[in-house]
Amino acid sequence: MLAVTVRDLWEACLRLLFPVPCLLCAGPLASGASGQVCGPCWAALPRLPAHGCAACGRPFAPVRAAPDEAGHPGDSHVRCGACQRQRPPYELARAALPYGDTGPVKPLVLALKHGHRQALAAPLARVMHAAAAERVDLMAFDALVPVPLHRRRRRERGFNQAAALADGLGRAVGRPILRHVLVRVRPTPPQAGDRAARRRNVRGAFAVSAPGAVREKRLLLIDDVFTTGATAEECARVLRRAGAAAVGVYTLARVT
């Protein structure tokens, strides 16, 4: 479990002096609330189903089949049509929460990403940590790598939300965070359009600044939202070319 931070204590003091409503339900915040979200709203966050594509994690109903030769359940290696046609450069991609136009997840992500609500990062990392038990073995990776922002975007936003999530998750599992080995070498417009357009948008946008830090390492990419997978694929491809033994992807949310 993640330790209580100085920021958490400071926010608790501020709430006593200046009560604020829950970001999601607008109800009163109890003393144990974190990130300006009440306890019931945290508890009610929807979770992605554990079953899905063995590669990209796209949710689908469990497939009942005989166990394989190694004894794994029959649905543990089932891939979606897209991943059967072209295997992604990452080992697996998983997410904790469903991201859609309705529901509480999108407001949380947007508040973290664009609303200067950095205090949401720690409790959202706790959500990722709790959900990982059914999705990804965090201890199977040597280090966490946040998807980077271009320096111009980071100056505008004030922080990198992927790095903030990675920090919390890394503390929970005792894994180092490689914050600067993967860099965004050119600014890109916000991702939009279909998968092909998104791939073109990020092609050549990333580089590895210190190949020795990733060589023969199993790395877990951390980001806020998995949409089409274009960014994750490009980052994984660059890390593998630099010598990483394997790359996994774990995001807070996923478009379903």
N, C-alpha and C positions, 0 to 999 in steps of 0.2 A: 504494500500500500504506500502511496506517495506521502511524504512527510508534509506537515503544515508549514507553509512558507511565511516569511515576514509579511509578504503582500497580503496573504490571507488574514493575518492578524490585524493588519492596518485597515483592511476593508471592513472587518467586523467592528472595529472602533468607529469608523466613519458611519456605518449603518446605525449605530446607537445614537449618534449625534444628528445625522441627516437621513431619516428613513427614505428608502427608495422602493418603488414597486418592482415586482418580478418582471424581468424582460419578456417573458413569454405569456404569463396569465394576468399580469398587472396586479396581482394580489400582494398582500404584505409579505415581506421577507422576514423569516425567523432568524435568530442569531446564528444558526448553523448553515445558513444559505451561503453558497459560493458563486462567484462570478455573476452576481446580480440575478440569479435564477433560484427560485424556491425549491425546497427539497422534493415536494410532490412532482414538480415539472421535470426535475432531473430523473426521478424514478420512472416517470411515464414516457421517457424518450423511447421511440420505437427502435427495434434492433433489426438488422438485416438477418434473414434466415441463414443458418449455418451451411445449408446445402447449396451447391452451385458449381460452376465450371471449375475444374481442378487447376486451371491456369489463371484466367482473368478474374474468377470469382463471381461472374455473372450469376445472379440467383435463378434457380429453377427447381422444380419439384424433385425430390430425391428419386434416383433411379435404382430400382431393386434388381440387383444382378448378383451372380455368384462371386465370392471372394476371389481375388487374383492369386497367383502362385505364392506370393509373399504373405498371404493371409489378410491383405487390406480389404475393407468393405468394397462391395462391387461398384459403389458410386464415387469412390475416392479418386479415380483417375478419369472420370468422364469429363470431356471437354465440350464446350459449346461449338457451334458450327464455325464461327469465325476463327477460333483457336485451332480447330482441326485443319482449316484451310491454310493458316499461317501461324506457326507457333510463335508466341511473343518472345522477346529477348529476355524477359524476366522469368524467374522460376515460378513465382505465383504472385497474385495480387489479391488482397483482401481488404475489406472495409468494415467498420463497426456499425454505421447508421445509414438508413436510406435517405437520399437527398431528392427532394421533389418540390414542385411549386406550392404544394400544400403541406401542412404539418409543421412541427416545431424545429426541425433540423436546419432548414434553410435560413430562418432568422438568426439562429445561433452562429452559423458559419459566416453569414454576412456581417453580423455584429463583431465577430472576431477579426474578420478580414478587412472590413472597410469602416467599422464603427469605432475603432480605437479602443476596443474592449479587450485589452491584453489579459485582463484578469480571468477571462474565460478559458485561456489556454490550459491552465493547470487542471481544472475540473474536467475539461474535455479530454486531456491526456489520461485522466483516471478512467474515463469512459472507454477509451481505446484499450487501456491496460486490462480492464475487466472483460471486455469483449474478446480479447485476443485468445483466451483460453479455448474457445471453440473454433478459432479461425487460423491462427498462425502461432508457431512455436517461436516466441521472441528470443529464447535462449539459443536457438539454432544459428543465430547471426552474430558475427563478431563486432559489428558496429552499426549505428544508425546514421543515415545520410539524409538530411532535409533537402527537399527540392529547393534550389536557390531562386531568389529574386535578382533581377538586374539591379546594380547599385543605384540607378536612378529611381526605380520603383521602390526600392527599400527606403531611400531618403524621403520619398513622398509619403509612404505609409508609416514610417517610423520603426517598423520591425518586420520580420519575416514570420508569418503565422506558422509555416511548416517547421521552422527552426524552434519556435516556442513549443509546439506539440512534441517535437523530438526531444527537447530538453526534459519535459515532464516524463515522457515515456522512458527515456534513458535512465533517469534517476530511479524509476520504479524497478527496472530490470537489471540495473548495474552494468549497462553497456555504454561504451564511449560514443560521443556524438562527433562525427567528422563534419564540422561546420563549413570548412572552406576548401575542401578538396574538389567538390563539384561546384563549378561556377557557371553563371549565365553570361556568356561573352557578348551577347548582343541583346538589346531590348526587343521585345515582341509585343504586338498588340494583344489585348485580351483575347483568349481563345473563343472562337465562334465558328459556326458552320458545321459541316459534317466531319466525319473522321479524316477524310483525305485532306480537307482544308486545314484542320488542326495539325495534322502531321507536317504539312508544308510550312505552317506558321512557326513550328519549333525546330525544324530541321537545321542543324548546325548552330543551334542557340546555346549549347552546353559544351563544356570542356572540363577535363580533369587537370587541376593545377599541380597535383603531387601524385603521380602514378605509383610511387613507392608506398604510399599510405593505403592504397586499395588493392595492390597486387596480392593475389591468392587469398583475399578476404571474402567472406560471405557478408554481404551488405544488405541492409533493409532500408529502402527508400521510404521517407515519410512525407506525406502531403495532406492537405485538407480535404480535397474532393477529387475523386476519380470520375471523370466524365466519359470520354471515349477511350482513354488510355494513351493518347498520343504523347503527352508529356512524360508519363511513366516509361513508355517504350523508348523514347529518345534518350532519357537519362540512363536507363538500364543499358542501352546499346553503347553509350559512351563509356560507362563504367566497365563493361565487359571488354571493350577494346583496350582499355587501360590496364587490363589484367585481373579484374575481380573474378574470383572463382564462381560466384553466383550472386544474383541480385533478386531480392524480393521486394514487394511493394505493400505498404500498409497505410491506408488513408482513414481519416476520421469518417468520411461519408462517401457514398457512391450513388451516382445517378442510376436509377433503376428503370 
